[in-house]
Amino acid sequence: MGHKSAEWKKTNGWTKLACLLLLLVAAALSGCSFEVETSFSSDQTPKAVTETANPAADKERAVCEAYEEEAEPGVCSYIVDCHDADECEAWAERMIEEMEQWLGDLTYSEGWDVDELDSQKEAEVLASYEVEDNELDLMPSDEDEEYYAWLWERFAWIIPSDRRQMVTTFELYDHADLLAYVIQDDEDYENWTYAANQIQSTYETERVMTDIHEFGHLLSLNAEQVDPYADEDECDTYMLDEGCPYPDSYIYQFYKQFWKKAVSEDEEDYVTDYAMTSIYEDFAESWSYFVMTVRPEGDSLADRKVRFFYDYEELVLLKASILGRAASWIDRNAEWE
């Protein structure tokens, strides 16, 4: 597991402070304004986040820095300099290695001390909002709603809008240990709800990893991948609760390679213990490791599951896109000391 806590380097601290004061004085005398550009560097790594960064700012506030590009209106991304699968894999590898220098292990997961009875309780839904044309129908009127809007903004910032069009509802809930979930609509099977726990992980990287994991479910179970209206006796692949996967779908190909013959009970065959619980979680956990780590070189079943996604050029390009957006989000929202 990566070590997450860190501190500002103090070398030349007083010199930097003096320079900043001179800049402030010069700007005041000249009547000009100036911007201080910030980006990840080896001089700063995120501290343990005990409070969420200020979520109240409007999404439209985002002004992209010189090292960024506007991925879509109101969303910045580190410049993704690649055009095909090979280039994007190389770019993503460099990006991940740099992020790990600043942030430690990007897949780090903090253990929660949770009462077993509390963990078995149903999630208590606190609020529910419609999502129309990829936009959250919420005008915050208090601090709670500002926080809720910020949680949605993170998900919408990291995941490209054309990849989450199936999400039509956003919910907030309270639960002892369930960080987030997605669920198919009971009436319109092509629509989905994305739900976030109001209690968030300590580290921004784990929060981002959770959103990428949940998107893995949407990626594999949306109506373009799974026929939500098929009857079980008509399904020629592998019937899921959400419908019948198409033969060339990601989840069915994953099933054929890793779940059809036998279900392994060996922990080393999964990227995490949670991945052992079902094919759904195995796919989503392997997907999130695909996005947030470099290509594994080992021969283990867990490594092969991560490499599975490299067989799809569109997913390699999507990985680069998500990484660029995630780096920009973490840059703005992780707390530093």
N, C-alpha and C positions, 0 to 999 in steps of 0.2 A: 504494500500500500504506500502511496506517496505521502510525504510529509507536507502538510498544508500550511502550517503557520510559518510566518516569515516576518522580516522587518526591513524597513528602509535602510539602505547602506548609509552610514554617516560620513563617509569620506567626502571631503570638500563640501560638507553641508553648509558651513557658514559662508563659504564663497558663493554658493548658489543662492543663499538667502540675500546676500548683499547685492548680487546681480539683479535679483527680482525686485528689490526695493528701488534700485536705480531705474529699472524699467518703469516702475509705477510712477516715480517722480517725473521722469521724462514724458510719460504719456499725459500726466496731469498738466505739465507746463505747456505742452504742444496742443492740448485739446483733442488729441487723437485717441482712438481706442486701439486695442491690440488683442490678439488671441494667443494663448499659450497652447501649442499642440501637445497632446499626450498620446502615448502609445505604450504597449507592453515593452518592457526592457528588462535586462538582467538586473537592474537596480530595484525592481519592485516585484513583489509576489503577494498574492492575497493573504490576508490574515484570516483567522477563524471568524466567520461572519456570525455575530450574535444578534444583529439586527439587520433587517433588509435595507438596502440603499433606498433613498427617497423615491417612491413610486409615483409621485403626484404629477410629474411633468407630462405634458401632452406629447403624444407620439410625433406630432408634426414638428416638435422642437429639434429633432435630430439634424445636426449639421455635420456632414461627413468631413473627416480630416483629409489631409493631403495623401495619406497612405491608404485611404479608403475609397470606395465607390458607392454610389447609391444603388442598392440592389433593387429596390422598388420604393415608391413614395414613402418617406418617413423611416426607411430602414437602410442602415449603412452596413457595409461589409468590407473586411480587408480585401484589397484588390486580388481577385482570383485570376491569376495569369496562366491560363491553360485553355486548350481547345479540344483535346481528345483524351481518351482514357489514360494513355501513357503519361501525357503531360500533367493531367490532373492528379494522377496517383503520385507523381514526383512532387508536385506542388503541395499536395496534402501532407506528404511525409515531412517536407521541410517545415510546414506550418505546425504540425503536431510536435516535432522536435523542439521548435522554438517555444511553443506554449508550455511544454513540459519543463523547460528551463525556468519559466516564470511561475508556473502553477503546480509543479509536481505531477503526480500520476493523475491523468485526466479521468480515469475510471474509478478513482477512490470513492468508496462508499462508507460513510460513518455508521457505526453500529448504534442502534437505538435500544435503550433499556425499556422495554415495553412489557406491561402486564399482559399475560396471556389471555385473560378474560376480556380485557379492553380490546385486544387485537381482533377478537372474534365478533365484536359488536358491529352492527351495520353502520355505514357512514351516515352522518347527519348532514343533510343538504342544507346549506345556509342561504344560498342565493342561486338564481338561475337566470341567464340572459340569452337572448337570441343573437345569433351571428348571421348577418345578412351581407351577401357579396363579400365575404371574408372580413367584414368589419363588425366589431363588437357593438351591440346596441346598448351602450351604457354611457351616460353623462354623469360622472361621479359627483355626489352631493355631500359626501362625508369622507373621513379618513379610511374607513373600511372599504368603501367603493373605490377610492383611489388605489388602494392596495390590490383589490381584485382586478382593476383595470391593468395594473402593472404586471400581474401574473399572466394575464392574457397577452399583454404586449410582448413578454418574453417568448412565449410560444409562437406568436405570430412573427416576431423578429427572426427567430432561428429557422423556422420552417417556411419555405417559399409559399406564397399565396396560392399558386396554381397546383400545389401538392396537398392542400388541406381544404379544398372546396367542399368536401363531404361533411365538414364540421359545421353544424347549424345551431348548436347550443353549447354554452360554456357554463359550467356549474362550479360552485365553491362548496366545500364540505369540511367537516371536522372528523378526524379519525386518529387513532393512536399511532398507526404505523403505515397506512396506505398513502403513499406520496401523491399519486395521480392515477387516473384511469381513463379509458375511452370505452364507450358502449354504443352499440347499434340502437337506432331508434326503434321503438316498439311498433310504430305505425308505418313509417316510411323507412324501409330497410336500407335505402341508399344514403340515409342521413345518419350522422354520428354526433355524440356528445363528447366533448373533452372536459374533464373535471380535474380540479386541482385542490389539494389539501391546503387549508389556510395555514397549517403548520408546515413550514418549509425546512429543508435540509440546511445545515450550517453553512456549507460551502456553495458558492455560485456554480462551480464546475459540476457538482452533483445535481443541482437543480437543472442545469442544462442537459446533463446526461439523462435525467428522468424524462424531460420533454422529447429528447431524441428517441428514447425507448418507446414512449407512447406513440410517437409518430410511426415507429416500426409496425405497430398493430394496424394503424390506418393504411400504411403502405401495402400490407399483405392481405388485408381483409376488406378493402373497399370494393365497390360494385364492378370495377373494371377487372379485378382479380378473382372475385368470388361471385357466383350467381346467387343473390340472396333470396330468390324466389323458387329455387329448385327444390323438388321433393327428394327425400332421401333415397327412395327406390329408383329415382332417375339419375342419381349421381354416380358417375363412372370413375371418379377420382377418390376423394376421401371426404366424407361429409363432416362439416364443422357446424358449430352452433349458428354461425353467421351465414351459412349457405354452402354451396358446392363449389370448390375451387376449380377454375378452368385448368385444362391440362398443362398450359404453359405458364401458369401463375407462379409467383415466387414461392408461396407457401406450399404448393403441391410439389414443386421441384425440391424444396427443402425437405419435405416429408419423405419423398422417395429416396433421397440420399441418406437421411439420418434417422428416420423414425419408422419406416415401413417394415424392415426386417425384424428389428427388436429394439426395445427401449432400454437404453443403458442406465444402470444404477450406479455407475462409477462417476464420482464427482469430477474426476479429471477430464471427463468427456464433455464438460460444460464450462462455459466461460465464468459462470457464477452458480452458486447453489440455487438461486431463484430460477435459473434457466431450467432446472431439473423438473419443475412442477408441471409443465405442459409444453406441447409443441408451440403454443402461442408465445409463451415466455422465452422458450429456447430461441425462437426466431427473433423476437424483439431484443433480447439481450445480446445475441450474436450480431445483430444489426447495429446496435449502439457501439459495440466494440469495433466493428468495421469502420464506423465513422470516426471514432475518437482514438484509434490506435493505428500504428503502421501495419503493413501486411505481415502477419506472422509467418515464420519460416519453418516451424516445427511440423511434425507428422501426427500430432495428437488429433483426436476427433474434434476437440474444441477449436483447434487452429483451422482445421478443414472447414468447420462451420463458418468461421469468420471469412475465410478465403472464398467461400461460396458466392459472396456478393460481388467479387471481382469478375465473375463471369458475365456480368451485365454492365455494358459500357455506360448506360444511362444512370446506373447507381453510383458508379465511380465519379461521374460528373456531378451528381447530386451530393455526394460526400463532400467534394470540394466546396460547393456552394454553401452547404450547411456549416462547414468549418469556418469559412470566411465570415459568415454572419454571426456564428457563435463567438468567435474571437472578438469581434466588434462589440457584442453584447457584454461579454465578461469584462472587457476593457472599461466599459462605462459603468458597470453595476457591482463589480466585486469591491469590497471594502479593503482599503490599504492602510498600513501603518508605517 
